[in-house]
């Protein structure tokens, strides 16, 4: 079997992009089982491989000039590909993929699609009319010719049932590479004291990630419930200045740290020194940052939209934000503060690590996908 993962970009796991981490890990672990595994990516800079880390599988990059043209080299490569190949396409509603889909169908090459959360109901509402038209006339016809539509969790499964009821669907979660989370302690220059530290890591997308709810919930905790604490936010993105402005308006800026994008040892140090990790997302695939925090023994407070609430609940690894409101976030912070005072955070953290080891083992997940490809 020849397994090829197809992505927008280079699947660089050091970028603050969950899809990159998923693709890199999935290909790495599958290559331990199957000889022929590769990642193909389309990018404006195919000759710049400086960002690609050394890895066991082949990375092939193709030129992306505009969203509606395909690199002739890619067309030629598809026509000459071995007949036992299967493609795993990562991402949805990407015009750059349109002609690639057509190529696979034309050459009778099997493929499965992982939309990584973009078919969730809330995600589809954003720029709704435009997305509806694109999905109906460009995306849906190819999904109907896929082997499977892969859903990361229940919210994506339910949305996909409505969008493409006749397409076969499978549910397999993301995994977490524990080896990648080994780090050396370093002083990050923040005084914690006895106050709890709440945190977030990811793209600064206010609406999707519910970061407005997190800031307002933290304000309620500080000012209405009159409790001490700090909020650390790691990441960059389109809404970071807007979020800083909101923190100023809420009069909480002195207790909030915007770390900006962080990577490697520094990022892991910051997360590991949090008392609780927050993801109040309104819609998602499955945030890899939550799995990272849990693997670092940090209890997690998650919304149902993260597709991880049932796991956190099953393993008593944190708090379920239900409903996902600012007030609920504030009361969850009260709970974590009490756990910290009673020395019970360590137990929740151990439960979080157990959850990752049991449910999100990449070796088992990689094997599950190989069985799906072969079905």
N, C-alpha and C positions, 0 to 999 in steps of 0.2 A: 504493500500500500504506500502511495505517495501522498502525504498530507501537506497541504499548502494553506497557510493562514494569510488572508488578504486584508490589508489595513490602509487607512489614510494616514500617511506619515511613515515613520521608521520603527515603530514599536520600541522606542527608547524607554526603558523602565525607570530611568532617572528623571524623566519629566513628570510634572504633577498632573498626570493623566491616568486614570484608573484603567482605561482600555489598554494602554501600552503595557502596564504591569501584567494584566491578565494574559495578553497575547504572548508576551515574553516568557512567562511562567508556564503557560500551557504548552508552548512549543518545546521548551526545555525539558519538561517532564515526559512529553510524548516521545521525544528523541531518545529517551532511555529505553523505550519499549519498541519503537519502530525506527528503522534505519533512515528512511527518507522523510524528513520533516523540514519545511522551509517557511520563511515569512516573506511575502511579497508586499511591497508598499509603493504607493504613488505619492510623489512629493515634488515640489518645485526645485529641490536641490538634490537630485539623485547621486551626484558625484561627491557630495560632502558626507563622508562616512565617519567623521570625527566624533559624532555624538553616539555612535553605535558601540555598545560595550562588546568585549570579546564573549562569544557564546558558541554553543556546540552545534547549532543548526545554521543553515545557509540563509543569508538575507539578500534579497534581490530587489533593487529599487528601479522604478520607472518614472519617466518625466510626466509631470502634471502641468500642462500649459494653460488649460481652462477647463471648466466643469463639464463641458459637453464634447470634448475630444479625447481620444485615447492614444497613448503612445504606440506607434507602429511596432516597436520592439515587443510590446506586450501582446499585441495581436499575433505576431509571428510565433512567439513562445507558446501561446495557447494552442495554436494549430499543430505544433510539434510535440505537445506534451504526451506523456505515457498514458495509456488507457486505464491504468489502475489508479489514477489520481482522483482525489476528492478535495474540494476547496471549502474552507471554513471562512466565511465572510463576516467581518466584524464592523458593525455600524449600520445604521439605516438612515433613510432620507438624505442620502449623500449623492447629489447629481453626478459627481465624478465616477460613481460606480455604475451608472446606467448602462453605458456601452460594454462594460465588463460583464455585467449580467447577461447582456445579449450574446456576447461571445461564448459564454459557458453554455447557454441554452442551444445556440447554433451548433456547437461542437459536441453536444450531448455529454457534457462533463458534469457529474453530480456535485451538488453544493448544499451546505447548510448555512443558515444566517443567524447571527447573534446580534440583535439590535442594541444591546447594552442600555436598555431603559428608554430609548427614544420613542417607543410605541405606547408608553404609559399614557393614560388618559390626560393627565395634567400637561405632559410634554407635548401632546398633540394639540392642545388648546392654544399654545403659544404660536402666533402667526397662523391661526387655525385654518382660514380659508385657503391660503397658499399651500399649507401642508396637506390639506384634504385633497386638493386637485393633484398635487404631485403624487401623493400616495395612490390615489385611484387610477391614474393613467400611466404612471411610470414604475411604481414600486410593487403594487399588488400583483400585476401579471407575472412578475418574476418570483415573488414569494410562493405563488401557487405552483411553480415548477421546481421548487426546492425540495430536497429530501425531508428536511425538518426545519421548523422555526424553533430556535433554542431560546427558552425563557430562563432568566436568572432566578426569578421568584414569582410569587403568586400574583402580585399586582400586574406584572408584565404578562403573565399567562391570561389573566382575566381580560385585559385590554386586547390581547391578540385574538382571543376567542371572538370578540366582537368585530375586529377589523378583518380577519381572514379565517372565518369559521371552518373552512374546508381544508386548511393546511395542517399537516401533522405537526404536533408540538411536543417538545420534551422540556423538562425542568431539571437543570443541573446548576448548583451554585458555583460561585467563584471559589478559589482556594487561597491559601496563604502560605508563602514560603518562609518557614521559620528560620532557615539558615541565613536569609537575607536581613534578618532583624538583629543580628549580633552587633553590638556596638561597645565602645569604650566610654566610660563615664567622663564627662567634662562639665566644668562650671559654666552655666549658661547666663550667669550674671543677673539673676533675678532672686530677690529675697522672698521666700514663700511664707515664712513664719508659721503660725498655726492656722492661718486662713486656708480654706480649700481652694484649689486651683481647678477651674473648669476649662475645657479646651475644645478646639476644632481644628482639623487639618483638611484642606481641600481647596477647590476653586472658589473664589469669592464671587459666587453667583447668588445674589440676594434671594430671588424668587425660588429657584430650584432647591437650593440648600437650606432655605428657611432661616437665613442668618439675621434677618430683621426680627424674627421671633426669638432667636437666641439672645440678641442684644436687649430686646424689650423684657424678656424673661429675667435676664441678669439684673436689669434696672429694678424690676419688681422685687427681686430677692434682696438687693442692697437697700432700697429706699422704702418699700412698703413693709417688707418683713424684717428690715433693719438687721441684716446679717452680713458678716464680712466675707470677702472672697476676691478672687482674681479671675479674669477671663483672658485666655491666650488664644489667638487666632493665627494659624499658620496658612499661608497661601497668597497667591496673587490672582488677578483677574479683573474683569471689566467693571466690577462694582466696588472695588476696594475703597476708592475715595468717597463714594456714596455712603459706605458703611462707617467710615471714619466720621463723616459729617453727622450721621445718625447717632453715633456714640457721643459726639459733642452735644447734640441737641438733647439727648437723654441725661446729660450731666454725669456720665460714667467713665469718661475717657481716662481719668487717672487710675482706674482699676482695670483697664483693658490694654492688652499688649497686642499690637498688630506686628507679627514677626516678619511678614512678607514671605516670599517663596523660600523654603528651606529644603535641603536635600541631605541624604547620607547620614553620617554620624550626628550632625547637629540636629536634624529633624527628629531622629529617634530619641535623642537626649531630651528634647523639649517634650515630646509626647509621653515618654516614660516618667517624667516628673509631674505630670498632671494627676489629679485625684479622680477625675471623671472626664470622659470624652463624650462630646455631644454631636449628634447629627439629627437635626430637626427638619429633614428634607420634606418638601412637598411632593416630589416625585424623583425617582432614581432607578438605576439598575440594581447594583449592589456595591456600595462604596468600599473600595479596598482599604481606605483609611481606617474604617471601623475595625476591620480584621487585623490591621497592623496594631492598632491600639489595644485590642483584646489580647493579641499575642504578646504584647508587652506588659500584660497583667494590669491594664487600666480598665476599670468598669465602664460600661457604655450606656448612655441614655439615647435611645433611638426612636424615631417615628416608625409607624407601620410601613410608610412608603419606602423605607430603606430595604425592605425584603429580609430584614434580619431580626425583626421584633420577636418572631416565634422562637428563634434560636436563643436570643438573650433571655427570654422568659423561661424556656426549657431548662437552661443551665444556671438560672439565677445569677446572671452575669452583669446585671445593671438594672436599668429602669426603662419601662415602655412609656413613651410620651403619648398618652391616650386620654383626652384628645391632644392634638399637637398644637398647643396654644402657649402664649407667653406665660400665663398663670401656671400652667402645668409644668413648664420648664422651671419656674421659680420654686415650686413645691418639690420638684425632683432634687433641686439643689439643696433644699432643706434636708432631705433624706440623706444625700451624700455627706453633708456636713455632720449629721448625727452619726453616720457610719464611721467617719474619720475620728470623731471624738471618742467613740467606743471601740476603736481599733478593729473595725470589721471590714474596712476597705480591702485589706489583704485577702480575705476570704473571697470577696467578690472578684478580685483580680485573678485569683487561682481558678475560679470557675470560668472566667473569660478565656484563659489560656486553654483549659480543658475543652471548652466549646470549639475553639479553633482546631485543636489537635484531632478532635473526634469528627467534626462535621465538614471541615474545610481542608482536608489533606489533598494536596495537588496530585500525588501519585494515583490515588483512587479516582480522582476527577478526570485525570488524563486518560486512564484506562476506560472509564465510562464513555468518554467521547469517542475513543477508537472503536468501541463496540457499536456506537451510533453510526459512525462513518461506514462501517462494514455491513450494517443491516440492510 
